[in-house]
Amino acid sequence: PLAWGHSAGLFSLGMFHLWAATVVGGLVMWSRRQLMFKLHEEAEEADTMRRLATEQAQTLERARDAALASAQAKGQFLANVSHEVRTPLNGILGLLQLIDVKALPERQMDYLQEVHKSARSLLTIVNDLLDLSKVEAGEMRLESVPFDVAAMLEEITFNYASAAQAKGIELLTDIGPDVPAEVCGDPLRLQQVISNLVNNALKFTKEGEVVVGVHMKARSAMHATLELRVSDTGVGIAEDRRENIFRPFAQGDASTTREYGGTGLGLPICRQLVELMGGRLELQSEVGRGSTLFFDVRFELEEQLSADLE
């Protein structure tokens, strides 16, 4: 009986170990299945998230492309319309210049001068719209031809001399002694920018002076970086409104349009043109003390100038 009891005990212990191993094995298998199931769920969830992210990115890309296409189409339409409007306006101005105003009665002469002034103002607006649409449509192309920067600035101040004199404002030039005699760039667009800045300076200055300047910033054998600036002693612009003047159709404040007029296109176009030249149009201003608009442009030098430096 003792032996039998000992054998039964060993059998029971063996069965217990077998049962325990079976239970543990079952738990391990269950844990593995749960882990695999969870990993599978997480993988499916990750795939779903990746798919949703891809779809969202594709939706945003399509929306961006549609917005760009729409903006380009609008810009192209505006460019075409502006061009069609500018053509008859040039014809009107040409015919007005052929009329001998001195042969007309005084009242009719005044009427004709107002028509001429209004037509020129309208042509300026149309030109601004055309330039803005060209820039936004990516159709603005810059030339690279030799020209004299200092001579160009002198010509601009000469053109605005009578307007400055009529307001009792001094219009001065400040040409650095080391500015090259000739650089390669787009003189037409640079003249457009400086002329617009000078016109704005005269518009917002009641007394004092307007100074147009150019100075050397850096020079190498092949390039010259020039800083161009237009300073005035005008009304100035408050700090919280300075960036607003570079937005299309915006002014420094609402009263500006009423008092000084304008569409608010000049400075935005100037900034975009300067950026096309590789620079950045910046503003320094103090209310009641005046403003300075300035930018750097990197020009190529003429071959003979480069040879002088070698």
C-alpha positions in Angstrom: 0.0 0.0 0.0 2.8 2.4 0.8 4.4 1.8 -2.5 1.1 2.2 -4.2 0.5 5.5 -2.4 4.0 6.7 -3.4 3.3 5.8 -7.0 -0.1 7.5 -6.9 1.5 10.6 -5.5 4.2 10.6 -8.2 1.4 10.1 -10.8 -0.6 13.0 -9.4 2.4 15.2 -9.3 3.2 14.3 -12.9 -0.4 15.0 -13.9 -0.2 18.3 -12.1 3.0 19.3 -13.9 1.4 18.2 -17.2 -1.7 20.2 -16.5 0.4 23.2 -15.4 2.5 22.9 -18.6 -0.6 22.7 -20.7 -2.2 25.7 -19.0 1.0 27.7 -19.3 1.4 26.7 -22.9 -2.2 27.6 -23.5 -1.7 31.0 -21.9 1.5 31.6 -23.9 -0.4 30.7 -27.1 -3.3 32.9 -26.1 -0.9 35.7 -25.4 0.8 35.3 -28.7 -2.5 35.2 -30.5 -3.6 38.4 -28.7 -0.3 40.0 -29.5 -0.4 39.1 -33.1 -4.1 40.2 -33.3 -3.1 43.6 -31.7 -0.1 44.0 -34.0 -2.4 43.2 -37.0 -4.9 45.8 -35.8 -2.1 48.3 -35.3 -0.7 47.6 -38.8 -4.2 48.0 -40.3 -4.7 51.2 -38.4 -1.3 52.5 -39.5 -2.1 51.5 -43.1 -5.4 53.4 -42.8 -3.7 56.4 -41.4 -1.1 56.3 -44.2 -3.9 56.0 -46.8 -5.9 58.9 -45.3 -2.7 61.0 -45.1 -1.9 60.2 -48.7 -5.4 61.0 -49.8 -5.4 64.2 -47.9 -2.1 65.2 -49.4 -3.4 64.5 -52.9 -6.5 66.5 -52.2 -4.4 69.4 -50.9 -2.1 69.1 -54.0 -5.1 69.1 -56.3 -6.6 72.1 -54.5 -3.3 74.0 -54.7 -2.9 73.2 -58.4 -6.4 74.3 -59.1 -5.8 77.6 -57.1 -2.6 78.2 -59.0 -4.3 77.5 -62.3 -7.2 79.8 -61.4 -4.8 82.6 -60.4 -2.8 82.2 -63.5 -5.9 82.2 -65.7 -7.1 85.3 -63.9 -3.7 86.9 -64.3 -3.7 86.0 -68.0 -7.2 87.4 -68.5 -6.2 90.6 -66.7 -3.1 91.0 -68.8 -5.1 90.5 -72.0 -7.8 93.0 -71.0 -5.2 95.5 -69.8 -3.4 95.3 -73.1 -6.6 95.8 -75.0 -7.6 98.8 -72.9 -4.1 100.4 -73.1 -4.1 100.4 -76.9 -7.1 102.7 -77.4 -5.9 104.9 -74.5 -2.6 105.4 -76.2 -4.5 106.4 -79.3 -6.6 108.9 -77.3 -3.5 110.5 -75.8 -1.8 110.7 -79.2 -4.7 112.5 -80.7 -4.9 114.9 -77.7 -1.3 115.8 -78.2 -2.0 116.7 -81.8 -4.7 119.3 -80.9 -3.4 122.9 -80.7 -4.9 123.9 -77.3 -3.7 127.5 -77.8 -6.2 127.9 -80.7 -9.1 126.9 -78.5 -11.2 129.2 -76.2 -10.0 129.2 -72.6 -12.8 127.1 -71.2 -12.4 124.4 -73.9 -8.6 124.4 -73.4 -9.3 123.7 -69.7 -11.6 120.9 -70.6 -9.1 119.4 -73.0 -6.3 119.5 -70.4 -8.6 117.7 -67.9 -9.3 115.1 -70.5 -5.6 114.6 -71.1 -4.9 114.4 -67.4 -7.6 111.9 -66.8 -6.5 109.8 -69.8 -2.9 109.7 -68.5 -4.1 108.7 -65.0 -6.2 105.9 -66.5 -3.3 104.8 -68.5 -1.1 104.7 -65.4 -3.7 102.5 -63.7 -3.9 100.2 -66.7 -0.1 99.9 -66.9 0.0 99.0 -63.2 -2.7 96.3 -63.7 -0.8 95.0 -66.7 2.5 94.8 -64.8 0.8 93.2 -61.7 -0.9 90.6 -63.9 2.3 89.8 -65.7 4.2 89.3 -62.5 1.5 87.1 -61.0 1.2 85.1 -64.2 5.0 84.5 -64.3 5.3 86.3 -67.7 7.5 89.2 -66.6 11.0 88.9 -68.2 13.9 91.0 -67.3 16.5 92.2 -69.8 20.3 92.4 -69.3 21.8 95.3 -71.2 24.6 97.8 -70.4 23.4 101.1 -68.9 24.6 104.0 -66.6 22.8 103.9 -63.3 23.9 107.4 -62.3 22.8 108.9 -65.6 19.4 107.1 -65.2 18.9 108.6 -61.7 19.8 112.1 -63.0 17.3 111.7 -65.8 14.6 110.7 -63.4 15.2 113.7 -61.1 15.2 116.0 -64.2 11.8 114.6 -65.2 10.3 115.3 -61.8 12.1 118.6 -61.2 9.1 120.7 -62.3 6.7 118.8 -60.0 9.1 119.2 -57.1 9.6 122.9 -57.8 5.8 123.4 -57.9 5.6 122.1 -54.3 8.7 123.9 -53.2 10.6 120.7 -52.5 14.3 120.1 -53.2 14.9 117.0 -55.4 18.5 115.9 -55.1 20.7 113.0 -56.2 23.3 111.3 -54.1 25.7 109.3 -56.3 28.5 107.3 -54.6 32.0 108.0 -56.0 32.7 104.3 -56.6 29.5 103.5 -58.5 30.5 101.9 -61.9 30.0 103.9 -65.0 28.1 101.0 -66.6 26.4 97.8 -65.3 24.3 95.2 -67.0 20.7 94.9 -66.0 17.2 96.0 -67.0 17.2 99.8 -67.1 13.5 100.1 -68.0 12.3 98.1 -65.0 14.8 99.8 -62.7 13.7 103.2 -63.9 10.1 102.2 -63.4 10.8 101.3 -59.7 12.8 104.5 -59.0 10.3 106.7 -60.8 7.5 105.2 -58.8 9.3 105.7 -55.5 10.2 109.3 -56.4 6.6 110.0 -57.4 5.3 108.6 -54.1 7.9 110.6 -52.2 6.9 113.8 -53.8 3.2 113.0 -53.3 3.6 112.5 -49.6 6.1 115.3 -48.9 4.7 118.8 -48.3 8.1 120.5 -47.5 11.7 119.6 -47.3 13.5 117.4 -49.7 13.5 114.1 -51.7 16.9 112.5 -52.2 17.6 109.8 -54.8 20.8 107.9 -54.1 22.9 104.9 -55.2 26.0 103.6 -53.4 28.3 100.6 -53.8 27.7 97.7 -51.3 30.1 95.1 -52.7 32.2 94.6 -55.8 34.0 91.6 -57.4 35.6 91.1 -60.8 32.3 90.2 -62.4 29.6 91.8 -60.3 28.7 94.9 -58.4 26.0 95.1 -55.7 24.5 98.6 -55.5 22.1 100.0 -52.9 19.5 102.3 -54.3 17.3 104.4 -52.1 14.7 107.2 -52.2 14.4 109.3 -49.0 11.9 112.0 -48.2 10.9 114.3 -45.4 7.2 113.6 -45.8 4.4 112.4 -43.5 6.0 109.0 -42.7 4.2 105.7 -42.0 3.2 104.2 -38.7 5.0 101.0 -37.8 1.9 98.9 -37.7 0.9 100.0 -41.3 4.3 99.7 -43.0 3.9 96.2 -44.4 0.4 97.0 -45.6 1.6 99.4 -48.2 3.2 96.4 -50.1 -0.1 94.6 -50.5 -1.9 95.2 -53.8 -4.8 97.7 -53.7 -3.8 98.8 -50.1 -2.7 102.1 -48.7 -1.1 103.2 -45.5 -4.6 103.9 -44.1 -8.0 104.7 -45.3 -7.5 108.5 -45.2 -4.5 108.1 -47.6 -6.7 107.3 -50.6 -9.0 110.2 -49.9 -6.2 112.7 -49.5 -3.6 111.6 -51.9 -5.4 109.2 -54.3 -3.9 106.2 -56.0 -4.8 102.6 -56.4 -2.2 101.1 -54.0 -0.5 99.1 -56.9 2.7 101.0 -57.2 4.7 99.8 -54.3 3.5 96.1 -54.5 4.6 96.1 -58.2 7.9 97.8 -57.2 8.6 95.1 -54.6 7.9 92.3 -57.0 10.1 93.9 -59.7 12.9 94.3 -57.2 12.5 90.6 -56.1 12.7 89.6 -59.8 16.0 91.5 -59.8 17.2 89.5 -56.8 16.7 92.2 -54.2 14.1 93.1 -51.6 12.4 96.5 -51.3 12.5 97.6 -47.6 11.1 100.6 -45.8 12.3 102.8 -42.9 9.9 105.4 -41.7 9.0 107.7 -38.8 5.7 109.4 -38.6 6.1 113.2 -39.2 9.8 112.8 -40.1 9.8 111.0 -43.5 10.5 107.7 -45.1 13.3 105.8 -46.9 12.7 103.0 -49.4 15.8 101.1 -50.3 16.9 97.9 -51.9 20.1 96.1 -53.1 20.6 94.8 -56.7 23.5 92.7 -57.9 24.5 93.8 -61.4 26.9 92.2 -63.9 29.8 94.4 -64.9 31.0 95.1 -68.4 33.9 93.0 -69.7 36.2 96.0 -69.9 35.4 96.9 -66.3 36.2 93.4 -65.2 39.5 93.5 -67.1 40.5 96.6 -65.2 40.2 94.7 -61.9 42.3 91.7 -63.0 
